[in-house]
Amino acid sequence: MSFDIPENWHATVIFKNYLFFEKNDKPAFDIKWQPVQGRFSPSSILKQLSKADKNLSLTPWELPDAYTVHLNPYQPAGFKWDNNTHHHGILLYHASSRIVIILRFLCYQNSELPTFTRLLHTLTNDTHNGLVPWAVFDIQALLPSGAILENHEFYPGKYSIVFSLDRRRLVLLRFKPAAELLRSKTLTDFGAHLAGQAQPVATVTPHTAQWSYRSSGWQKVQATLARKPRYRDLHLSHHIDTNIILGILIEGHKPLPPETTQHIIDNYRPYPLSNANQSK
């Protein structure tokens, strides 16, 4: 699921099938998507949403024409809160994938119409040549469509976003401020604790570091019995202009094709916050 959002919206909750955004520390927008069985029934879904909160009363809402022209190939149905004129929502049904998307605009007013129109115009649950763009805060990546978000941690100075990919574990890492973290050490020194049993590999650029581990023989059997990865690759890059260290960790029983790994590395980089954000 991807769409464009304004620069001043910030993701504060990120789950596998749910995203919540704030604007100026106030609720702005959330989105949830899930498969459905049987036929698409907006009234049934609204009843389920109302049951989840007894103080919530939802009624149908006729969507503005500015929205509906952007909603192919979805079947849309609007709804609103009876007791809050600033809260409106849209149900979107994607027939070919049998997915229902629930969008809730929590600061709805006429001045926000261009923002919401842009979001709907860019909303898609399709992939781009088998690849999915990810962008959150100040990082962006282009991952294979099979990468499934498992968990994440966002702390001051460190992000980690964990995906599963064909029985592999793929982790996007971000550290800042790089200058302080590397004050008395090299990038290789910094990454040693992340590499585990992987060994350093020579790189062709001075601002990158790489480690690799491949089990063999009895090590493979031990790794299988202990449910540990048979291989581990770690790549770090120091982006001096943005004062960031980015890292990609991939581990599992079977390595990704080298060209796939390199494509992930090449497309993981800092995201210019001056642009509109794209979220997955």
One Martini backbone bead per residue (centre of mass of N, CA, C, O) as a GRO file, in nm:
protein
  280
    1MET     BB    1   0.094   0.038   0.026
    2SER     BB    2   0.061   0.358  -0.143
    3PHE     BB    3   0.135   0.716  -0.075
    4ASP     BB    4   0.085   1.059  -0.053
    5ILE     BB    5   0.217   1.307   0.174
    6PRO     BB    6   0.272   1.545   0.373
    7GLU     BB    7   0.541   1.678   0.540
    8ASN     BB    8   0.357   1.733   0.823
    9TRP     BB    9   0.331   1.429   0.830
   10HIS     BB   10   0.338   1.167   1.090
   11ALA     BB   11   0.437   0.862   1.177
   12THR     BB   12   0.319   0.679   1.487
   13VAL     BB   13   0.192   0.419   1.342
   14ILE     BB   14   0.322   0.077   1.262
   15PHE     BB   15   0.180  -0.178   1.073
   16LYS     BB   16   0.104  -0.419   0.855
   17ASN     BB   17  -0.227  -0.284   0.827
   18TYR     BB   18  -0.132   0.002   0.971
   19LEU     BB   19  -0.175   0.369   0.975
   20PHE     BB   20  -0.058   0.664   1.162
   21PHE     BB   21  -0.123   1.023   1.159
   22GLU     BB   22   0.031   1.339   1.226
   23LYS     BB   23  -0.049   1.696   1.294
   24ASN     BB   24   0.081   1.881   1.517
   25ASP     BB   25   0.015   1.646   1.735
   26LYS     BB   26  -0.238   1.556   1.561
   27PRO     BB   27  -0.481   1.398   1.429
   28ALA     BB   28  -0.519   1.308   1.064
   29PHE     BB   29  -0.456   0.990   0.975
   30ASP     BB   30  -0.589   0.667   0.863
   31ILE     BB   31  -0.499   0.317   0.769
   32LYS     BB   32  -0.671   0.017   0.650
   33TRP     BB   33  -0.611  -0.333   0.557
   34GLN     BB   34  -0.825  -0.608   0.423
   35PRO     BB   35  -0.959  -0.896   0.380
   36VAL     BB   36  -1.249  -1.043   0.216
   37GLN     BB   37  -1.555  -1.211   0.249
   38GLY     BB   38  -1.740  -1.204   0.004
   39ARG     BB   39  -1.924  -0.940  -0.012
   40PHE     BB   40  -1.945  -0.602  -0.040
   41SER     BB   41  -2.038  -0.425   0.278
   42PRO     BB   42  -2.059  -0.121   0.408
   43SER     BB   43  -2.267  -0.156   0.642
   44SER     BB   44  -2.118  -0.386   0.789
   45ILE     BB   45  -1.853  -0.233   0.843
   46LEU     BB   46  -1.978   0.002   1.005
   47LYS     BB   47  -2.086  -0.176   1.231
   48GLN     BB   48  -1.810  -0.283   1.323
   49LEU     BB   49  -1.690  -0.006   1.392
   50SER     BB   50  -1.907   0.073   1.604
   51LYS     BB   51  -1.858  -0.171   1.800
   52ALA     BB   52  -1.563  -0.086   1.881
   53ASP     BB   53  -1.733   0.193   1.949
   54LYS     BB   54  -2.000   0.299   2.133
   55ASN     BB   55  -1.944   0.624   2.068
   56LEU     BB   56  -1.979   0.536   1.766
   57SER     BB   57  -2.137   0.710   1.484
   58LEU     BB   58  -2.217   0.593   1.159
   59THR     BB   59  -2.255   0.747   0.833
   60PRO     BB   60  -2.325   0.822   0.537
   61TRP     BB   61  -2.118   0.970   0.260
   62GLU     BB   62  -2.091   1.196   0.010
   63LEU     BB   63  -1.872   1.216  -0.227
   64PRO     BB   64  -1.670   1.407  -0.378
   65ASP     BB   65  -1.582   1.453  -0.703
   66ALA     BB   66  -1.272   1.494  -0.641
   67TYR     BB   67  -1.251   1.188  -0.551
   68THR     BB   68  -1.390   0.983  -0.755
   69VAL     BB   69  -1.186   1.031  -1.002
   70HIS     BB   70  -0.947   0.861  -0.816
   71LEU     BB   71  -1.095   0.550  -0.760
   72ASN     BB   72  -0.965   0.386  -0.961
   73PRO     BB   73  -1.062   0.040  -0.910
   74TYR     BB   74  -1.262   0.132  -0.691
   75GLN     BB   75  -1.510   0.082  -0.440
   76PRO     BB   76  -1.690   0.340  -0.298
   77ALA     BB   77  -1.749   0.460   0.054
   78GLY     BB   78  -1.891   0.689   0.258
   79PHE     BB   79  -1.818   0.840   0.589
   80LYS     BB   80  -1.942   0.957   0.918
   81TRP     BB   81  -1.963   1.147   1.201
   82ASP     BB   82  -2.218   1.257   1.396
   83ASN     BB   83  -2.022   1.413   1.637
   84ASN     BB   84  -1.807   1.494   1.384
   85THR     BB   85  -1.729   1.717   1.124
   86HIS     BB   86  -1.398   1.632   1.096
   87HIS     BB   87  -1.497   1.328   1.039
   88HIS     BB   88  -1.389   1.118   0.770
   89GLY     BB   89  -1.463   0.845   0.532
   90ILE     BB   90  -1.330   0.552   0.341
   91LEU     BB   91  -1.435   0.290   0.135
   92LEU     BB   92  -1.231   0.036  -0.032
   93TYR     BB   93  -1.277  -0.182  -0.314
   94HIS     BB   94  -1.073  -0.457  -0.436
   95ALA     BB   95  -1.167  -0.704  -0.638
   96SER     BB   96  -0.909  -0.866  -0.734
   97SER     BB   97  -0.794  -0.879  -0.414
   98ARG     BB   98  -1.005  -0.853  -0.183
   99ILE     BB   99  -0.977  -0.550  -0.066
  100VAL     BB  100  -1.008  -0.342   0.220
  101ILE     BB  101  -1.011   0.013   0.260
  102ILE     BB  102  -0.951   0.230   0.544
  103LEU     BB  103  -1.027   0.576   0.559
  104ARG     BB  104  -0.925   0.848   0.788
  105PHE     BB  105  -1.025   1.184   0.834
  106LEU     BB  106  -0.931   1.387   1.129
  107CYS     BB  107  -0.921   1.695   0.957
  108TYR     BB  108  -1.179   1.783   0.808
  109GLN     BB  109  -1.155   2.031   0.543
  110ASN     BB  110  -1.156   2.235   0.276
  111SER     BB  111  -0.841   2.303   0.291
  112GLU     BB  112  -0.773   1.974   0.254
  113LEU     BB  113  -0.857   1.876  -0.029
  114PRO     BB  114  -0.583   1.859  -0.186
  115THR     BB  115  -0.454   1.649   0.001
  116PHE     BB  116  -0.666   1.418  -0.034
  117THR     BB  117  -0.655   1.404  -0.340
  118ARG     BB  118  -0.358   1.323  -0.361
  119LEU     BB  119  -0.377   1.065  -0.200
  120LEU     BB  120  -0.587   0.921  -0.386
  121HIS     BB  121  -0.425   0.946  -0.655
  122THR     BB  122  -0.168   0.766  -0.520
  123LEU     BB  123  -0.321   0.525  -0.449
  124THR     BB  124  -0.180   0.188  -0.394
  125ASN     BB  125  -0.169  -0.195  -0.423
  126ASP     BB  126   0.055  -0.196  -0.624
  127THR     BB  127   0.324  -0.282  -0.811
  128HIS     BB  128   0.665  -0.209  -0.938
  129ASN     BB  129   0.800  -0.448  -1.088
  130GLY     BB  130   0.803  -0.602  -0.797
  131LEU     BB  131   0.812  -0.321  -0.643
  132VAL     BB  132   0.845  -0.134  -0.324
  133PRO     BB  133   0.797   0.169  -0.186
  134TRP     BB  134   0.978   0.321   0.088
  135ALA     BB  135   0.878   0.580   0.338
  136VAL     BB  136   1.032   0.713   0.645
  137PHE     BB  137   1.101   1.000   0.729
  138ASP     BB  138   1.463   0.981   0.634
  139ILE     BB  139   1.382   0.718   0.456
  140GLN     BB  140   1.452   0.494   0.169
  141ALA     BB  141   1.300   0.223  -0.034
  142LEU     BB  142   1.342  -0.079  -0.252
  143LEU     BB  143   1.131  -0.359  -0.248
  144PRO     BB  144   1.023  -0.648  -0.262
  145SER     BB  145   0.693  -0.755  -0.266
  146GLY     BB  146   0.753  -0.993  -0.042
  147ALA     BB  147   0.792  -0.785   0.173
  148ILE     BB  148   0.720  -0.815   0.525
  149LEU     BB  149   0.611  -0.660   0.787
  150GLU     BB  150   0.698  -0.712   1.137
  151ASN     BB  151   0.891  -0.476   1.264
  152HIS     BB  152   0.975  -0.191   1.488
  153GLU     BB  153   1.220   0.082   1.564
  154PHE     BB  154   1.201   0.417   1.718
  155TYR     BB  155   1.485   0.601   1.795
  156PRO     BB  156   1.704   0.808   1.900
  157GLY     BB  157   1.944   0.741   1.640
  158LYS     BB  158   1.745   0.475   1.584
  159TYR     BB  159   1.659   0.243   1.328
  160SER     BB  160   1.426  -0.044   1.278
  161ILE     BB  161   1.327  -0.257   0.997
  162VAL     BB  162   1.133  -0.555   0.971
  163PHE     BB  163   1.153  -0.825   0.734
  164SER     BB  164   1.002  -1.064   0.534
  165LEU     BB  165   1.176  -1.291   0.280
  166ASP     BB  166   1.158  -1.589   0.193
  167ARG     BB  167   1.271  -1.687   0.483
  168ARG     BB  168   1.380  -1.405   0.549
  169ARG     BB  169   1.583  -1.143   0.697
  170LEU     BB  170   1.506  -0.789   0.676
  171VAL     BB  171   1.710  -0.498   0.761
  172LEU     BB  172   1.660  -0.163   0.840
  173LEU     BB  173   1.909   0.085   0.903
  174ARG     BB  174   1.950   0.378   1.135
  175PHE     BB  175   2.203   0.637   1.200
  176LYS     BB  176   2.217   0.918   1.445
  177PRO     BB  177   2.504   1.077   1.448
  178ALA     BB  178   2.773   0.996   1.262
  179ALA     BB  179   3.003   1.177   1.366
  180GLU     BB  180   2.977   1.075   1.660
  181LEU     BB  181   2.989   0.762   1.612
  182LEU     BB  182   3.285   0.818   1.442
  183ARG     BB  183   3.498   0.973   1.611
  184SER     BB  184   3.684   0.689   1.713
  185LYS     BB  185   3.591   0.538   1.436
  186THR     BB  186   3.511   0.319   1.211
  187LEU     BB  187   3.279   0.164   1.025
  188THR     BB  188   3.383  -0.118   1.099
  189ASP     BB  189   3.379  -0.079   1.403
  190PHE     BB  190   3.078  -0.009   1.430
  191GLY     BB  191   2.968  -0.292   1.280
  192ALA     BB  192   3.073  -0.542   1.445
  193HIS     BB  193   2.817  -0.589   1.640
  194LEU     BB  194   2.623  -0.653   1.387
  195ALA     BB  195   2.775  -0.902   1.236
  196GLY     BB  196   2.893  -1.108   1.414
  197GLN     BB  197   3.013  -1.385   1.231
  198ALA     BB  198   3.078  -1.198   1.029
  199GLN     BB  199   3.298  -1.090   0.774
  200PRO     BB  200   3.496  -0.884   0.631
  201VAL     BB  201   3.464  -0.689   0.325
  202ALA     BB  202   3.578  -0.562   0.057
  203THR     BB  203   3.564  -0.226  -0.069
  204VAL     BB  204   3.545   0.044  -0.318
  205THR     BB  205   3.443   0.238  -0.092
  206PRO     BB  206   3.508   0.450   0.187
  207HIS     BB  207   3.176   0.468   0.286
  208THR     BB  208   3.194   0.149   0.324
  209ALA     BB  209   3.064  -0.166   0.465
  210GLN     BB  210   3.130  -0.531   0.486
  211TRP     BB  211   2.957  -0.849   0.548
  212SER     BB  212   3.012  -1.219   0.568
  213TYR     BB  213   2.816  -1.538   0.583
  214ARG     BB  214   2.894  -1.899   0.538
  215SER     BB  215   2.788  -2.197   0.572
  216SER     BB  216   2.932  -2.533   0.633
  217GLY     BB  217   2.845  -2.833   0.661
  218TRP     BB  218   2.800  -2.870   0.993
  219GLN     BB  219   2.693  -2.578   1.023
  220LYS     BB  220   2.420  -2.625   0.886
  221VAL     BB  221   2.309  -2.826   1.090
  222GLN     BB  222   2.334  -2.647   1.339
  223ALA     BB  223   2.156  -2.416   1.236
  224THR     BB  224   1.898  -2.584   1.198
  225LEU     BB  225   1.871  -2.690   1.494
  226ALA     BB  226   1.895  -2.377   1.611
  227ARG     BB  227   1.748  -2.174   1.423
  228LYS     BB  228   1.970  -2.052   1.235
  229PRO     BB  229   2.144  -1.886   1.022
  230ARG     BB  230   2.344  -1.963   0.732
  231TYR     BB  231   2.332  -1.654   0.666
  232ARG     BB  232   2.515  -1.321   0.642
  233ASP     BB  233   2.441  -0.976   0.557
  234LEU     BB  234   2.632  -0.662   0.570
  235HIS     BB  235   2.551  -0.309   0.504
  236LEU     BB  236   2.733   0.001   0.509
  237SER     BB  237   2.659   0.365   0.503
  238HIS     BB  238   2.807   0.690   0.464
  239HIS     BB  239   2.625   1.004   0.490
  240ILE     BB  240   2.759   1.305   0.510
  241ASP     BB  241   2.536   1.519   0.424
  242THR     BB  242   2.323   1.372   0.653
  243ASN     BB  243   2.454   1.219   0.900
  244ILE     BB  244   2.431   0.905   0.803
  245ILE     BB  245   2.368   0.559   0.883
  246LEU     BB  246   2.329   0.282   0.670
  247GLY     BB  247   2.155  -0.044   0.687
  248ILE     BB  248   2.186  -0.394   0.569
  249LEU     BB  249   2.015  -0.693   0.673
  250ILE     BB  250   2.074  -1.041   0.569
  251GLU     BB  251   1.900  -1.348   0.661
  252GLY     BB  252   1.937  -1.719   0.636
  253HIS     BB  253   1.937  -2.017   0.435
  254LYS     BB  254   1.928  -1.828   0.164
  255PRO     BB  255   2.047  -1.639  -0.058
  256LEU     BB  256   2.024  -1.385  -0.240
  257PRO     BB  257   2.048  -1.260  -0.519
  258PRO     BB  258   2.292  -1.041  -0.594
  259GLU     BB  259   2.111  -0.837  -0.756
  260THR     BB  260   1.904  -0.794  -0.530
  261THR     BB  261   2.087  -0.693  -0.309
  262GLN     BB  262   2.205  -0.452  -0.471
  263HIS     BB  263   1.934  -0.309  -0.520
  264ILE     BB  264   1.873  -0.252  -0.225
  265ILE     BB  265   2.128  -0.089  -0.165
  266ASP     BB  266   2.097   0.132  -0.394
  267ASN     BB  267   1.782   0.213  -0.270
  268TYR     BB  268   1.915   0.292   0.008
  269ARG     BB  269   1.827   0.614   0.143
  270PRO     BB  270   1.795   0.920   0.192
  271TYR     BB  271   1.524   1.145   0.264
  272PRO     BB  272   1.386   1.429   0.141
  273LEU     BB  273   1.195   1.640   0.344
  274SER     BB  274   1.103   1.851   0.116
  275ASN     BB  275   0.931   1.629   0.030
  276ALA     BB  276   0.691   1.437  -0.031
  277ASN     BB  277   0.558   1.175   0.123
  278GLN     BB  278   0.601   0.818   0.115
  279SER     BB  279   0.386   0.550   0.204
  280LYS     BB  280   0.338   0.201   0.336
   0.00000   0.00000   0.00000
